[in-house]
């Protein structure tokens, strides 16, 4: 694992909620924020993995906790919201696994509805739950982990492209309304990152093309000017910066962390 680049007390005294925090980018983000001194509330759907993840977080200045919530179950999302209302949250990382791959012309209406609920509606509910605490403290950082597809739709990710775009527009609107309260809302757009989701995408492409997964992986990495996939920690560095006081004047942006893959500016 790469070493955190920020001071260990940068976020001392802050409480951060990190969704999807038992693997991939969410897991790396939880470690980054903990290393910066924040008390982290990990959120995910697997209780055993949550318990294990909490034990491995840095404990220098803070106490960490976890809340089990499956974003596909509305009752669990509502229970999560009620618990967050009682916490003094100043940092929120909205992050959850993306919709399955597939062409938009073959996508069913139910796929869009499920993705809309998991990503958009859940983000909105959780954000509203922590706003009072952020406003009271005069400090808020809402960071949404979405995708470079909001700048350049990605092939064979029809549902994801659609829903991610909606989340990006929601975030920009939130940023406009909340800036006066010392609250920023920004989107981190990961490119191809070495996570389970990327492995699933590679496997899907291999199955549809008949190519070996190593061949598909090599071809995908060739599309990236950096010549490789990102490490989850590299995405977490961007999240850590946006969560910090250093980013107080950065609001309402889409930040690609993609090794230069996205063609647009």
Long-range contacts (C-beta under 8 A, 24 or more apart in sequence): 1-28, 1-31, 1-233, 2-231, 2-233, 2-234, 2-237, 4-31, 4-32, 4-35, 4-36, 4-237, 4-240, 5-237, 5-240, 6-32, 6-35, 6-36, 6-240, 6-241, 6-244, 7-36, 7-37, 8-35, 8-36, 8-37, 8-58, 8-60, 8-61, 9-36, 9-37, 9-61, 10-36, 10-37, 10-244, 10-245, 11-36, 11-37, 11-38, 11-91, 11-243, 11-244, 12-37, 12-38, 12-61, 12-62, 13-37, 14-38, 14-39, 14-90, 14-91, 14-139, 14-243, 15-39, 15-40, 15-41, 15-87, 15-88, 15-89, 15-90, 15-91, 16-40, 16-41, 16-89, 16-90, 16-91, 16-92, 16-93, 16-243, 17-41, 17-43, 17-84, 17-87, 17-89, 17-91, 17-92, 17-93, 17-126, 17-130, 18-42, 18-43, 18-93, 18-95, 19-43, 19-44, 19-71, 19-93, 19-94, 19-95, 19-96, 19-126, 20-44, 20-95, 20-96, 20-97, 20-145, 21-50, 21-53, 21-93, 21-95, 22-46, 22-49, 22-50, 22-52, 22-53, 23-49, 23-195, 23-196, 24-97, 24-193, 24-195, 24-196, 24-197, 24-232, 25-95, 25-145, 25-190, 25-193, 25-195, 25-232, 25-235, 25-236, 26-93, 26-95, 26-145, 27-53, 27-232, 28-231, 28-232, 28-233, 28-235, 28-236, 29-93, 29-95, 29-145, 29-235, 29-236, 29-239, 29-240, 30-57, 31-56, 31-57, 31-58, 31-233, 31-236, 32-233, 32-236, 32-237, 32-239, 32-240, 33-91, 33-93, 33-239, 33-240, 33-243, 34-58, 34-59, 34-62, 34-64, 36-240, 36-243, 36-244, 37-61, 37-62, 38-62, 38-91, 38-243, 39-63, 39-64, 39-65, 40-64, 40-65, 41-65, 41-66, 41-67, 41-84, 41-87, 41-89, 42-66, 42-67, 43-67, 43-68, 43-69, 43-80, 44-68, 44-69, 45-69, 45-70, 45-71, 45-72, 45-76, 71-96, 71-117, 71-118, 71-122, 72-114, 72-117, 72-118, 74-117, 77-122, 77-125, 77-126, 78-125, 80-126, 80-129, 81-125, 81-126, 81-128, 81-129, 82-129, 84-126, 84-129, 84-130, 85-129, 85-130, 85-132, 87-130, 87-133, 88-133, 88-137, 89-130, 89-133, 89-134, 90-133, 90-134, 90-137, 90-139, 90-140, 90-141, 91-140, 91-141, 91-143, 91-243, 92-126, 92-127, 92-130, 92-140, 92-141, 92-142, 92-143, 93-143, 93-144, 93-145, 93-239, 93-243, 94-122, 94-123, 94-126, 94-127, 94-142, 94-143, 94-144, 94-145, 95-144, 95-145, 96-122, 97-197, 98-147, 98-157, 98-160, 98-164, 98-197, 99-157, 99-159, 99-160, 99-163, 100-159, 101-156, 101-157, 101-160, 101-200, 101-201, 101-204, 102-156, 102-157, 102-158, 102-159, 103-156, 103-158, 104-158, 104-159, 104-161, 104-162, 105-158, 106-158, 107-158, 107-159, 111-159, 112-159, 112-162, 112-163, 115-159, 115-160, 115-162, 115-163, 116-163, 116-166, 119-163, 119-164, 119-167, 120-163, 120-166, 120-167, 120-170, 123-167, 123-170, 124-170, 127-174, 131-178, 131-183, 134-178, 134-181, 134-182, 134-183, 135-181, 135-183, 138-181, 138-182, 139-182, 139-183, 139-245, 140-178, 140-181, 140-182, 140-183, 140-184, 141-183, 141-184, 141-186, 141-242, 141-243, 141-244, 141-247, 142-171, 142-174, 142-178, 142-183, 142-184, 142-185, 142-186, 143-185, 143-186, 143-187, 143-188, 143-239, 143-242, 143-243, 144-168, 144-171, 144-185, 144-186, 144-187, 144-188, 145-187, 145-188, 145-190, 145-235, 145-239, 146-187, 146-188, 146-189, 147-189, 147-190, 148-189, 148-190, 148-191, 148-256, 148-258, 148-261, 148-262, 150-187, 150-189, 150-254, 151-189, 151-254, 151-256, 151-262, 151-264, 152-262, 152-263, 152-264, 156-204, 156-205, 168-254, 171-252, 172-252, 175-251, 175-252, 176-252, 179-251, 179-252, 182-248, 184-242, 184-247, 184-248, 184-250, 184-251, 184-252, 185-251, 185-252, 186-242, 186-247, 186-250, 186-251, 186-252, 186-253, 186-254, 186-255, 187-253, 187-254, 187-255, 188-235, 188-238, 188-239, 188-242, 188-255, 188-257, 189-254, 189-255, 189-256, 189-257, 189-258, 189-262, 190-230, 190-235, 190-257, 190-258, 191-224, 191-229, 191-230, 191-256, 191-257, 191-258, 191-259, 191-261, 191-262, 192-220, 192-221, 192-224, 192-229, 192-230, 192-258, 192-259, 192-261, 193-229, 193-230, 193-231, 193-232, 193-234, 193-235, 194-229, 194-230, 194-231, 194-232, 195-232, 198-229, 223-261, 224-258, 224-259, 224-260, 224-261, 225-259, 225-260, 225-261, 226-259, 226-260, 227-259, 228-259, 229-259, 230-257, 230-258, 230-259
